[in-house]
Amino acid sequence: MNSATLTPLNYDLNLIPTIHISPSKNSTLPLLAASILIEGVTLLEIDDDHIEDIKTMIIILSKLGAHCIQEKDQLIIDARGPIYSEACFKECSDTRYSLLLLGILSSRTGSAKVSVPGGCDLNRPFDYHVECLTKLGNTVSYNDDEISCTKTAEPIKTLQLPYPSVGTTLQALFSCATGSINSTITIQNAALEPEIDDVIAFLNKAGTKILRNGSDLIVVPVSNQTLQGIKHKPIYDRIEASSYAFASMAVRKLVLLKNCPTQFMSEPLQILDNLKCAYFLLGTGDILIDGRVFDENQPLEITARPYPGFPTDLQPILAALCCTLSSKNIIRDMVMPCRTNYVDELRKIGAEISCLENTISINGFKKKANQISINVSAPDLRGGMAIVLLAISSGCHINITAFNQILRGYSRIISNAQILGGQITYDDAKKI
C-alpha cells in the first residue's frame, strides 16, 4: 500500500525575509569578455542591477568598440564593428578579468595590449597566463604597466596546465577556440568549476567546438567568421548563495534564498549539515535556511581546494561564521594561501582569530569594551563581506573604508544587510 507522511514546517514563505541570488559573477565576467570574440550580437539574460565588476567590464567593452545596451532583463553586446586591439584603460586595472582580453583580442585581431590587471590584492601573479599564451603560439611581453600579446606561431597540440586555475583555463580556451589550424588541441589539467562549463556552453552555442572529458578539454579551432550571435542565461552565483547561507547562521535568522544553484553547492551545504543547521531545498533553486538554532559547539576543520572542493572565495565568509561559534575552528586555504588580509580587520572588531601562512585559527569572539565605533577597511571583495557579516552578527557599529570592494561582488548588500539585521549608509566617502 502506498502511503505518505506530511510534516508541517510552521513556516509561511510569504512572511520570511527573502534574498534573491544574482547571476554568477565568475560566469558573467568571462561571458562578457568572450562576447567580442563573436562578430555578431550577443544577448546575456542579466538585469540592470550590476555589481561593480560587471559595470567595469561593460565600460571596457564599449571602449574597445562594442556597443552595449542594457534593457530591463538583458544586456545586448553588439561586436559586429571593428574591435580595437589595445585595452590600456584605467578600468582594466580595476578587475583581474581584463587579463582574459589578451587571448580574446589576439584571437580576433591578431594582437593585444592590456593594462596590468587589478581586482583583489591576493598576490596572484599572471605567469601561468603568460606560459599558456606562449605555448598556444603567442609572443608575450610585459612591463609594470602593460602586457602585449601577438599571434606569431602555431599552437602546441597538447597544453598541460601547471595548476587547474580558472583564469588560465579560460585564457587557454579563448586563445585557441578560434583560428586556422585544422588539428585538435587538448588542454589538460583544466579547471572543473561550473563557471568554466557555462562559458563552454556559451561558446559552443556560438559555434565553437569544445568538449570536456574530465579535466581535459578538447578544442577544434573554428574560424571567427563562423561564430554567430546568441542568447545566453548565465548560471546563478554559488558563492553569493553560499555567503548568504552562512550569513543567515551567523546572525541566527530564518532566511529564504531564491535562485540558488544547489547542484554546485554541495561543499558549503555540507557545512550546514556538520553544524546540524536545518535547511530545506524547495525546488527551482530555493533554499529555506533556519539559522536560529544549530550546534554551535561543533568544531570545524575545513580546507579550501579547487572545485569540487570547498571554494577559496568562501574562506573569509566561513571564518566570520566561525567567529560566532563556541567551538575552536581551523580553515586552510590550498588555493589562495595569501587570502588572509581580512584577519587583522576581524580582530579589530573582536574576533579571536589568527593566521599562520595558509592556516586560519578561530576561537570565537570577544566584544571590544567602551568602543562606540570601530574603524576597519575592506582589504578585498570576500574579506570585506566577512567584515560586514561579523559586524552585523556581533552588533558592532563600524566605519569601513574601501566599501566599493564589496560592491564588486554583492550588488544588493545594502538592502540584504537590512534583512540580516544591519543598516548600511553608503556615501561618497565610502563608509558605513
C-alpha positions as a Markdown table, in Angstrom:
| # | Residue | x | y | z |
|---|---|---|---|---|
| 1 | Met | 0.0 | 0.0 | 0.0 |
| 2 | Asn | 1.3 | 3.4 | -1.0 |
| 3 | Ser | 1.5 | 5.9 | 1.9 |
| 4 | Ala | 2.8 | 9.4 | 2.5 |
| 5 | Thr | 3.7 | 11.5 | 5.6 |
| 6 | Leu | 3.3 | 15.2 | 5.8 |
| 7 | Thr | 5.1 | 17.2 | 8.4 |
| 8 | Pro | 4.0 | 20.9 | 8.8 |
| 9 | Leu | 7.0 | 23.2 | 8.6 |
| 10 | Asn | 5.3 | 26.0 | 10.5 |
| 11 | Tyr | 6.8 | 28.4 | 8.0 |
| 12 | Asp | 4.8 | 30.9 | 5.9 |
| 13 | Leu | 7.1 | 31.5 | 3.0 |
| 14 | Asn | 5.3 | 34.8 | 2.2 |
| 15 | Leu | 6.4 | 36.2 | 5.5 |
| 16 | Ile | 10.0 | 35.0 | 5.6 |
| 17 | Pro | 12.8 | 37.5 | 4.7 |
| 18 | Thr | 13.9 | 36.7 | 1.2 |
| 19 | Ile | 17.3 | 37.2 | -0.6 |
| 20 | His | 17.5 | 36.9 | -4.4 |
| 21 | Ile | 20.7 | 35.4 | -5.7 |
| 22 | Ser | 22.2 | 37.1 | -8.8 |
| 23 | Pro | 23.8 | 35.6 | -12.0 |
| 24 | Ser | 27.3 | 34.3 | -11.3 |
| 25 | Lys | 30.0 | 37.0 | -11.2 |
| 26 | Asn | 32.6 | 34.4 | -12.2 |
| 27 | Ser | 30.5 | 33.4 | -15.2 |
| 28 | Thr | 29.1 | 36.7 | -16.4 |
| 29 | Leu | 32.5 | 38.5 | -16.5 |
| 30 | Pro | 34.2 | 36.0 | -18.8 |
| 31 | Leu | 31.0 | 35.7 | -20.9 |
| 32 | Leu | 31.1 | 39.5 | -21.4 |
| 33 | Ala | 34.7 | 39.3 | -22.4 |
| 34 | Ala | 34.0 | 36.4 | -24.7 |
| 35 | Ser | 31.2 | 38.3 | -26.5 |
| 36 | Ile | 33.8 | 40.3 | -28.5 |
| 37 | Leu | 35.1 | 37.0 | -30.0 |
| 38 | Ile | 31.8 | 36.9 | -31.9 |
| 39 | Glu | 31.4 | 39.2 | -34.8 |
| 40 | Gly | 27.7 | 39.5 | -34.1 |
| 41 | Val | 25.1 | 40.4 | -31.4 |
| 42 | Thr | 25.1 | 38.7 | -28.0 |
| 43 | Leu | 22.2 | 38.8 | -25.6 |
| 44 | Leu | 23.0 | 38.0 | -22.0 |
| 45 | Glu | 20.0 | 37.5 | -19.8 |
| 46 | Ile | 21.0 | 39.7 | -16.8 |
| 47 | Asp | 19.1 | 42.6 | -15.3 |
| 48 | Asp | 20.5 | 46.1 | -14.7 |
| 49 | Asp | 21.4 | 45.6 | -11.0 |
| 50 | His | 25.0 | 45.1 | -11.8 |
| 51 | Ile | 27.9 | 44.5 | -9.4 |
| 52 | Glu | 30.8 | 47.0 | -9.9 |
| 53 | Asp | 33.0 | 44.5 | -11.8 |
| 54 | Ile | 30.3 | 44.0 | -14.4 |
| 55 | Lys | 29.9 | 47.7 | -14.8 |
| 56 | Thr | 33.6 | 48.0 | -15.3 |
| 57 | Met | 33.7 | 45.2 | -17.9 |
| 58 | Ile | 30.9 | 46.9 | -19.9 |
| 59 | Ile | 32.9 | 50.1 | -19.9 |
| 60 | Ile | 35.9 | 48.2 | -21.2 |
| 61 | Leu | 33.9 | 46.5 | -24.0 |
| 62 | Ser | 32.5 | 49.9 | -25.0 |
| 63 | Lys | 35.9 | 51.5 | -25.2 |
| 64 | Leu | 37.1 | 48.5 | -27.4 |
| 65 | Gly | 34.4 | 49.3 | -29.9 |
| 66 | Ala | 31.4 | 47.1 | -28.9 |
| 67 | His | 28.0 | 48.7 | -28.4 |
| 68 | Cys | 26.5 | 47.7 | -25.1 |
| 69 | Ile | 22.8 | 48.4 | -24.4 |
| 70 | Gln | 21.1 | 47.4 | -21.1 |
| 71 | Glu | 17.4 | 46.6 | -21.4 |
| 72 | Lys | 15.3 | 45.6 | -18.4 |
| 73 | Asp | 16.2 | 41.9 | -18.3 |
| 74 | Gln | 19.0 | 41.6 | -20.9 |
| 75 | Leu | 22.3 | 43.1 | -21.9 |
| 76 | Ile | 22.9 | 43.5 | -25.6 |
| 77 | Ile | 26.6 | 43.4 | -26.8 |
| 78 | Asp | 27.0 | 44.3 | -30.5 |
| 79 | Ala | 30.5 | 43.4 | -31.6 |
| 80 | Arg | 29.9 | 43.5 | -35.4 |
| 81 | Gly | 32.0 | 46.5 | -36.0 |
| 82 | Pro | 35.8 | 46.9 | -35.7 |
| 83 | Ile | 37.2 | 46.0 | -32.3 |
| 84 | Tyr | 40.4 | 47.7 | -31.1 |
| 85 | Ser | 43.4 | 45.5 | -30.1 |
| 86 | Glu | 44.6 | 47.7 | -27.2 |
| 87 | Ala | 42.8 | 47.9 | -23.8 |
| 88 | Cys | 45.1 | 50.2 | -21.9 |
| 89 | Phe | 42.4 | 51.8 | -19.9 |
| 90 | Lys | 42.1 | 52.6 | -16.2 |
| 91 | Glu | 39.2 | 50.2 | -15.9 |
| 92 | Cys | 41.4 | 47.3 | -16.9 |
| 93 | Ser | 43.4 | 48.0 | -13.7 |
| 94 | Asp | 40.2 | 47.6 | -11.7 |
| 95 | Thr | 39.4 | 44.0 | -12.5 |
| 96 | Arg | 41.5 | 40.9 | -12.9 |
| 97 | Tyr | 39.2 | 39.6 | -15.6 |
| 98 | Ser | 40.6 | 42.1 | -18.1 |
| 99 | Leu | 43.6 | 39.7 | -18.3 |
| 100 | Leu | 41.4 | 37.5 | -20.4 |
| 101 | Leu | 41.3 | 40.1 | -23.1 |
| 102 | Leu | 44.8 | 39.0 | -24.1 |
| 103 | Gly | 43.6 | 35.7 | -25.6 |
| 104 | Ile | 40.4 | 37.1 | -26.9 |
| 105 | Leu | 41.8 | 40.2 | -28.7 |
| 106 | Ser | 44.8 | 38.3 | -30.1 |
| 107 | Ser | 42.4 | 35.7 | -31.5 |
| 108 | Arg | 40.1 | 38.3 | -33.1 |
| 109 | Thr | 42.6 | 40.9 | -34.2 |
| 110 | Gly | 46.0 | 39.1 | -34.2 |
| 111 | Ser | 47.5 | 41.1 | -31.3 |
| 112 | Ala | 46.5 | 42.6 | -27.9 |
| 113 | Lys | 47.8 | 45.1 | -25.4 |
| 114 | Val | 46.2 | 45.2 | -22.0 |
| 115 | Ser | 46.9 | 47.2 | -18.8 |
| 116 | Val | 48.2 | 45.1 | -16.0 |
| 117 | Pro | 45.0 | 43.9 | -14.3 |
| 118 | Gly | 43.7 | 44.8 | -10.8 |
| 119 | Gly | 40.9 | 43.4 | -8.7 |
| 120 | Cys | 41.5 | 41.9 | -5.2 |
| 121 | Asp | 45.1 | 42.2 | -3.9 |
| 122 | Leu | 45.7 | 38.5 | -3.3 |
| 123 | Asn | 49.2 | 38.2 | -4.5 |
| 124 | Arg | 48.2 | 36.4 | -7.7 |
| 125 | Pro | 50.9 | 36.6 | -10.4 |
| 126 | Phe | 50.0 | 36.1 | -14.1 |
| 127 | Asp | 52.9 | 33.8 | -15.0 |
| 128 | Tyr | 50.5 | 30.9 | -15.8 |
| 129 | His | 48.7 | 33.1 | -18.3 |
| 130 | Val | 52.0 | 34.1 | -20.0 |
| 131 | Glu | 53.2 | 30.5 | -20.2 |
| 132 | Cys | 49.8 | 29.4 | -21.6 |
| 133 | Leu | 49.6 | 32.1 | -24.2 |
| 134 | Thr | 53.2 | 31.4 | -25.3 |
| 135 | Lys | 52.6 | 27.7 | -25.8 |
| 136 | Leu | 49.5 | 28.5 | -27.8 |
| 137 | Gly | 51.5 | 30.4 | -30.4 |
| 138 | Asn | 51.7 | 33.9 | -29.0 |
| 139 | Thr | 54.7 | 36.1 | -28.3 |
| 140 | Val | 54.1 | 37.8 | -24.9 |
| 141 | Ser | 56.0 | 40.8 | -23.4 |
| 142 | Tyr | 55.2 | 42.9 | -20.4 |
| 143 | Asn | 56.3 | 45.7 | -18.1 |
| 144 | Asp | 54.9 | 47.2 | -14.9 |
| 145 | Asp | 52.1 | 48.8 | -16.8 |
| 146 | Glu | 51.1 | 46.7 | -19.8 |
| 147 | Ile | 51.1 | 43.2 | -21.3 |
| 148 | Ser | 51.4 | 42.7 | -25.0 |
| 149 | Cys | 50.5 | 39.5 | -26.9 |
| 150 | Thr | 50.8 | 38.8 | -30.6 |
| 151 | Lys | 49.9 | 35.6 | -32.6 |
| 152 | Thr | 53.2 | 34.5 | -34.2 |
| 153 | Ala | 53.2 | 30.7 | -34.5 |
| 154 | Glu | 51.0 | 27.6 | -34.5 |
| 155 | Pro | 49.8 | 26.4 | -31.1 |
| 156 | Ile | 51.1 | 23.4 | -29.3 |
| 157 | Lys | 48.8 | 20.4 | -29.8 |
| 158 | Thr | 48.7 | 19.4 | -26.1 |
| 159 | Leu | 48.8 | 22.0 | -23.4 |
| 160 | Gln | 49.4 | 20.8 | -19.8 |
| 161 | Leu | 48.3 | 23.4 | -17.3 |
| 162 | Pro | 50.6 | 23.5 | -14.3 |
| 163 | Tyr | 47.6 | 24.1 | -12.0 |
| 164 | Pro | 43.8 | 23.8 | -12.6 |
| 165 | Ser | 43.4 | 27.6 | -12.5 |
| 166 | Val | 40.1 | 29.0 | -13.6 |
| 167 | Gly | 41.7 | 32.1 | -15.2 |
| 168 | Thr | 44.4 | 30.1 | -17.0 |
| 169 | Thr | 41.8 | 27.6 | -18.3 |
| 170 | Leu | 39.7 | 30.4 | -19.7 |
| 171 | Gln | 42.7 | 32.1 | -21.2 |
| 172 | Ala | 43.6 | 28.9 | -23.0 |
| 173 | Leu | 40.1 | 28.4 | -24.3 |
| 174 | Phe | 39.8 | 32.0 | -25.6 |
| 175 | Ser | 43.3 | 31.7 | -27.2 |
| 176 | Cys | 42.7 | 28.5 | -29.2 |
| 177 | Ala | 38.9 | 28.2 | -29.7 |
| 178 | Thr | 39.2 | 30.1 | -33.0 |
| 179 | Gly | 41.9 | 30.0 | -35.6 |
| 180 | Ser | 43.0 | 28.5 | -38.9 |
| 181 | Ile | 44.6 | 25.3 | -37.6 |
| 182 | Asn | 42.8 | 22.2 | -38.6 |
| 183 | Ser | 44.1 | 19.8 | -35.8 |
| 184 | Thr | 42.7 | 19.3 | -32.3 |
| 185 | Ile | 44.2 | 21.0 | -29.2 |
| 186 | Thr | 43.9 | 19.3 | -25.9 |
| 187 | Ile | 44.0 | 21.3 | -22.7 |
| 188 | Gln | 45.0 | 19.0 | -19.8 |
| 189 | Asn | 44.5 | 19.6 | -16.1 |
| 190 | Ala | 41.8 | 22.2 | -16.8 |
| 191 | Ala | 39.7 | 23.7 | -14.0 |
| 192 | Leu | 36.4 | 21.9 | -13.2 |
| 193 | Glu | 34.5 | 24.8 | -11.9 |
| 194 | Pro | 30.9 | 25.1 | -13.2 |
| 195 | Glu | 31.6 | 28.6 | -14.4 |
| 196 | Ile | 34.1 | 27.1 | -16.9 |
| 197 | Asp | 31.3 | 24.8 | -18.3 |
| 198 | Asp | 28.9 | 27.8 | -18.5 |
| 199 | Val | 31.5 | 29.6 | -20.7 |
| 200 | Ile | 32.0 | 26.5 | -22.8 |
| 201 | Ala | 28.2 | 26.1 | -23.3 |
| 202 | Phe | 28.1 | 29.8 | -24.4 |
| 203 | Leu | 31.0 | 29.4 | -26.9 |
| 204 | Asn | 29.6 | 26.2 | -28.3 |
| 205 | Lys | 26.2 | 27.8 | -28.9 |
| 206 | Ala | 28.0 | 30.5 | -30.8 |
| 207 | Gly | 29.8 | 27.9 | -33.0 |
| 208 | Thr | 33.0 | 26.7 | -31.3 |
| 209 | Lys | 33.8 | 23.0 | -30.9 |
| 210 | Ile | 34.9 | 22.4 | -27.3 |
| 211 | Leu | 34.4 | 19.1 | -25.5 |
| 212 | Arg | 35.1 | 18.3 | -21.8 |
| 213 | Asn | 36.5 | 14.9 | -20.9 |
| 214 | Gly | 37.0 | 15.1 | -17.2 |
| 215 | Ser | 39.9 | 17.5 | -16.6 |
| 216 | Asp | 40.8 | 17.5 | -20.3 |
| 217 | Leu | 39.3 | 20.0 | -22.8 |
| 218 | Ile | 39.4 | 19.0 | -26.4 |
| 219 | Val | 39.2 | 22.0 | -28.8 |
| 220 | Val | 38.8 | 22.0 | -32.5 |
| 221 | Pro | 39.5 | 25.6 | -33.6 |
| 222 | Val | 37.0 | 27.3 | -35.9 |
| 223 | Ser | 37.1 | 30.5 | -37.9 |
| 224 | Asn | 36.0 | 33.7 | -36.2 |
| 225 | Gln | 33.7 | 34.4 | -39.1 |
| 226 | Thr | 31.7 | 31.2 | -38.4 |
| 227 | Leu | 30.6 | 32.3 | -34.9 |
| 228 | Gln | 27.0 | 33.5 | -34.6 |
| 229 | Gly | 25.4 | 35.9 | -32.1 |
| 230 | Ile | 23.4 | 34.1 | -29.4 |
| 231 | Lys | 21.2 | 34.5 | -26.4 |
| 232 | His | 22.5 | 33.0 | -23.1 |
| 233 | Lys | 21.5 | 33.0 | -19.4 |
| 234 | Pro | 24.4 | 32.7 | -17.0 |
| 235 | Ile | 24.2 | 30.3 | -14.1 |
| 236 | Tyr | 23.4 | 31.7 | -10.7 |
| 237 | Asp | 26.1 | 32.6 | -8.3 |
| 238 | Arg | 27.0 | 29.7 | -6.0 |
| 239 | Ile | 29.4 | 32.0 | -4.0 |
| 240 | Glu | 26.8 | 34.6 | -3.3 |
| 241 | Ala | 24.2 | 32.0 | -2.4 |
| 242 | Ser | 26.6 | 30.2 | 0.0 |
| 243 | Ser | 27.7 | 33.5 | 1.5 |
| 244 | Tyr | 24.1 | 34.4 | 2.5 |
| 245 | Ala | 23.6 | 30.8 | 3.7 |
| 246 | Phe | 26.5 | 31.3 | 6.1 |
| 247 | Ala | 25.2 | 34.8 | 6.9 |
| 248 | Ser | 21.8 | 33.5 | 8.0 |
| 249 | Met | 23.5 | 31.2 | 10.5 |
| 250 | Ala | 25.9 | 33.9 | 11.7 |
| 251 | Val | 23.0 | 36.3 | 12.5 |
| 252 | Arg | 20.8 | 33.5 | 13.7 |
| 253 | Lys | 17.9 | 34.3 | 11.4 |
| 254 | Leu | 15.4 | 32.4 | 9.2 |
| 255 | Val | 16.1 | 33.4 | 5.6 |
| 256 | Leu | 14.8 | 32.2 | 2.2 |
| 257 | Leu | 17.3 | 32.2 | -0.6 |
| 258 | Lys | 15.9 | 32.2 | -4.1 |
| 259 | Asn | 17.7 | 31.1 | -7.4 |
| 260 | Cys | 20.5 | 29.1 | -5.7 |
| 261 | Pro | 22.5 | 26.7 | -7.9 |
| 262 | Thr | 22.3 | 24.0 | -5.3 |
| 263 | Gln | 23.8 | 21.4 | -7.7 |
| 264 | Phe | 27.1 | 23.3 | -7.3 |
| 265 | Met | 26.9 | 23.9 | -3.6 |
| 266 | Ser | 27.5 | 20.5 | -2.0 |
| 267 | Glu | 30.6 | 21.5 | 0.0 |
| 268 | Pro | 29.0 | 24.7 | 1.5 |
| 269 | Leu | 25.8 | 22.8 | 2.3 |
| 270 | Gln | 27.9 | 20.1 | 4.0 |
| 271 | Ile | 29.0 | 22.8 | 6.5 |
| 272 | Leu | 25.3 | 23.3 | 7.4 |
| 273 | Asp | 24.9 | 19.6 | 7.8 |
| 274 | Asn | 28.0 | 19.4 | 10.0 |
| 275 | Leu | 26.6 | 22.1 | 12.3 |
| 276 | Lys | 23.1 | 20.5 | 12.2 |
| 277 | Cys | 21.5 | 23.6 | 10.8 |
| 278 | Ala | 18.1 | 22.9 | 9.4 |
| 279 | Tyr | 17.6 | 23.8 | 5.7 |
| 280 | Phe | 15.0 | 22.8 | 3.1 |
| 281 | Leu | 15.6 | 22.6 | -0.7 |
| 282 | Leu | 12.3 | 23.8 | -2.1 |
| 283 | Gly | 12.8 | 23.1 | -5.8 |
| 284 | Thr | 13.6 | 25.5 | -8.6 |
| 285 | Gly | 16.8 | 26.6 | -6.7 |
| 286 | Asp | 15.2 | 28.0 | -3.5 |
| 287 | Ile | 16.7 | 27.2 | -0.1 |
| 288 | Leu | 15.0 | 27.9 | 3.3 |
| 289 | Ile | 17.6 | 28.2 | 5.9 |
| 290 | Asp | 16.8 | 28.2 | 9.6 |
| 291 | Gly | 19.9 | 29.7 | 11.1 |
| 292 | Arg | 18.2 | 30.3 | 14.5 |
| 293 | Val | 19.3 | 27.0 | 16.1 |
| 294 | Phe | 22.2 | 24.7 | 15.3 |
| 295 | Asp | 25.1 | 23.1 | 17.0 |
| 296 | Glu | 27.4 | 26.0 | 18.0 |
| 297 | Asn | 29.8 | 23.7 | 19.8 |
| 298 | Gln | 30.7 | 21.5 | 16.8 |
| 299 | Pro | 34.3 | 22.2 | 15.7 |
| 300 | Leu | 35.1 | 22.6 | 12.0 |
| 301 | Glu | 38.3 | 21.8 | 10.2 |
| 302 | Ile | 37.9 | 22.9 | 6.5 |
| 303 | Thr | 40.4 | 23.0 | 3.6 |
| 304 | Ala | 39.7 | 25.2 | 0.6 |
| 305 | Arg | 40.6 | 23.4 | -2.6 |
| 306 | Pro | 39.8 | 23.7 | -6.4 |
| 307 | Tyr | 36.2 | 22.7 | -7.3 |
| 308 | Pro | 34.6 | 20.4 | -6.4 |
| 309 | Gly | 36.3 | 21.1 | -3.1 |
| 310 | Phe | 35.3 | 23.9 | -0.7 |
| 311 | Pro | 35.7 | 27.3 | -2.5 |
| 312 | Thr | 38.5 | 29.6 | -1.6 |
| 313 | Asp | 36.1 | 32.5 | -2.2 |
| 314 | Leu | 34.1 | 31.4 | 0.8 |
| 315 | Gln | 37.0 | 31.0 | 3.1 |
| 316 | Pro | 36.7 | 34.5 | 4.7 |
| 317 | Ile | 32.9 | 34.2 | 4.9 |
| 318 | Leu | 33.2 | 30.9 | 6.7 |
| 319 | Ala | 35.8 | 32.4 | 9.1 |
| 320 | Ala | 33.3 | 35.1 | 10.0 |
| 321 | Leu | 30.7 | 32.5 | 10.8 |
| 322 | Cys | 33.2 | 30.5 | 12.8 |
| 323 | Cys | 33.8 | 33.7 | 15.0 |
| 324 | Thr | 30.2 | 33.4 | 16.1 |
| 325 | Leu | 30.6 | 29.7 | 17.3 |
| 326 | Ser | 31.6 | 28.4 | 20.7 |
| 327 | Ser | 34.0 | 25.9 | 19.2 |
| 328 | Lys | 37.6 | 26.2 | 18.1 |
| 329 | Asn | 37.9 | 26.0 | 14.3 |
| 330 | Ile | 40.6 | 25.7 | 11.6 |
| 331 | Ile | 40.5 | 26.7 | 8.0 |
| 332 | Arg | 43.3 | 26.1 | 5.5 |
| 333 | Asp | 43.5 | 27.5 | 2.0 |
| 334 | Met | 45.3 | 25.5 | -0.6 |
| 335 | Val | 44.2 | 27.7 | -3.5 |
| 336 | Met | 45.0 | 31.2 | -2.3 |
| 337 | Pro | 47.2 | 30.9 | 0.8 |
| 338 | Cys | 47.6 | 34.7 | 0.9 |
| 339 | Arg | 43.9 | 35.4 | 1.3 |
| 340 | Thr | 44.3 | 36.4 | 4.9 |
| 341 | Asn | 44.4 | 40.2 | 4.8 |
| 342 | Tyr | 40.9 | 40.3 | 6.4 |
| 343 | Val | 42.1 | 38.6 | 9.6 |
| 344 | Asp | 43.5 | 41.8 | 11.2 |
| 345 | Glu | 40.3 | 43.6 | 10.4 |
| 346 | Leu | 38.1 | 41.0 | 12.0 |
| 347 | Arg | 40.4 | 41.1 | 15.1 |
| 348 | Lys | 39.7 | 44.9 | 15.4 |
| 349 | Ile | 36.0 | 44.1 | 15.8 |
| 350 | Gly | 36.7 | 41.4 | 18.4 |
| 351 | Ala | 37.3 | 38.2 | 16.6 |
| 352 | Glu | 39.7 | 35.7 | 18.4 |
| 353 | Ile | 41.4 | 34.8 | 15.1 |
| 354 | Ser | 44.9 | 34.3 | 13.9 |
| 355 | Cys | 46.7 | 33.0 | 10.8 |
| 356 | Leu | 50.0 | 31.3 | 10.1 |
| 357 | Glu | 50.8 | 31.0 | 6.4 |
| 358 | Asn | 47.7 | 29.4 | 4.9 |
| 359 | Thr | 46.1 | 28.3 | 8.1 |
| 360 | Ile | 43.4 | 30.4 | 10.0 |
| 361 | Ser | 42.6 | 29.5 | 13.6 |
| 362 | Ile | 39.3 | 30.9 | 15.1 |
| 363 | Asn | 38.5 | 30.7 | 18.8 |
| 364 | Gly | 35.3 | 32.8 | 18.9 |
| 365 | Phe | 34.6 | 36.4 | 19.6 |
| 366 | Lys | 35.1 | 38.9 | 22.4 |
| 367 | Lys | 33.3 | 42.2 | 22.0 |
| 368 | Lys | 35.5 | 45.3 | 22.5 |
| 369 | Ala | 34.7 | 47.3 | 25.6 |
| 370 | Asn | 34.0 | 51.0 | 25.6 |
| 371 | Gln | 34.2 | 51.4 | 21.8 |
| 372 | Ile | 31.2 | 53.2 | 20.2 |
| 373 | Ser | 32.5 | 52.8 | 16.6 |
| 374 | Ile | 35.3 | 50.8 | 15.1 |
| 375 | Asn | 37.3 | 51.8 | 12.0 |
| 376 | Val | 38.1 | 49.0 | 9.6 |
| 377 | Ser | 39.0 | 48.6 | 5.9 |
| 378 | Ala | 37.8 | 46.1 | 3.3 |
| 379 | Pro | 41.0 | 44.5 | 2.0 |
| 380 | Asp | 39.2 | 42.7 | -0.9 |
| 381 | Leu | 35.8 | 41.6 | -2.0 |
| 382 | Arg | 35.3 | 38.5 | 0.2 |
| 383 | Gly | 37.2 | 39.8 | 3.1 |
| 384 | Gly | 35.0 | 42.9 | 3.1 |
| 385 | Met | 31.9 | 40.8 | 3.1 |
| 386 | Ala | 33.3 | 38.8 | 6.1 |
| 387 | Ile | 33.8 | 42.1 | 8.0 |
| 388 | Val | 30.2 | 43.2 | 7.3 |
| 389 | Leu | 28.8 | 39.8 | 8.3 |
| 390 | Leu | 30.7 | 39.8 | 11.6 |
| 391 | Ala | 29.8 | 43.4 | 12.5 |
| 392 | Ile | 26.1 | 42.6 | 12.0 |
| 393 | Ser | 26.2 | 39.4 | 13.9 |
| 394 | Ser | 28.1 | 41.0 | 16.9 |
| 395 | Gly | 26.1 | 44.2 | 16.9 |
| 396 | Cys | 29.2 | 46.4 | 16.3 |
| 397 | His | 29.0 | 49.8 | 14.7 |
| 398 | Ile | 31.8 | 50.1 | 12.2 |
| 399 | Asn | 33.2 | 52.6 | 9.7 |
| 400 | Ile | 34.5 | 50.7 | 6.8 |
| 401 | Thr | 36.7 | 52.2 | 4.1 |
| 402 | Ala | 37.0 | 50.7 | 0.6 |
| 403 | Phe | 33.4 | 49.6 | 0.8 |
| 404 | Asn | 33.4 | 49.6 | -3.0 |
| 405 | Gln | 35.3 | 46.3 | -2.8 |
| 406 | Ile | 32.2 | 44.6 | -1.5 |
| 407 | Leu | 30.0 | 46.0 | -4.2 |
| 408 | Arg | 32.3 | 44.3 | -6.8 |
| 409 | Gly | 30.5 | 41.0 | -5.9 |
| 410 | Tyr | 27.4 | 41.7 | -3.9 |
| 411 | Ser | 25.3 | 44.3 | -5.7 |
| 412 | Arg | 22.4 | 44.1 | -3.2 |
| 413 | Ile | 24.5 | 44.1 | 0.0 |
| 414 | Ile | 22.9 | 47.3 | 1.3 |
| 415 | Ser | 19.3 | 46.0 | 1.1 |
| 416 | Asn | 20.3 | 42.5 | 2.1 |
| 417 | Ala | 22.1 | 43.8 | 5.2 |
| 418 | Gln | 18.7 | 45.0 | 6.5 |
| 419 | Ile | 17.3 | 41.5 | 6.1 |
| 420 | Leu | 20.2 | 40.2 | 8.1 |
| 421 | Gly | 19.8 | 42.9 | 10.8 |
| 422 | Gly | 22.2 | 45.7 | 9.9 |
| 423 | Gln | 21.8 | 49.1 | 8.3 |
| 424 | Ile | 24.4 | 50.4 | 5.8 |
| 425 | Thr | 24.7 | 54.0 | 5.0 |
| 426 | Tyr | 26.9 | 54.4 | 2.0 |
| 427 | Asp | 28.1 | 57.8 | 0.7 |
| 428 | Asp | 30.9 | 59.2 | -1.5 |
| 429 | Ala | 33.2 | 58.9 | 1.5 |
| 430 | Lys | 32.7 | 55.1 | 1.1 |
| 431 | Lys | 31.9 | 54.4 | 4.8 |
| 432 | Ile | 29.2 | 52.5 | 6.6 |
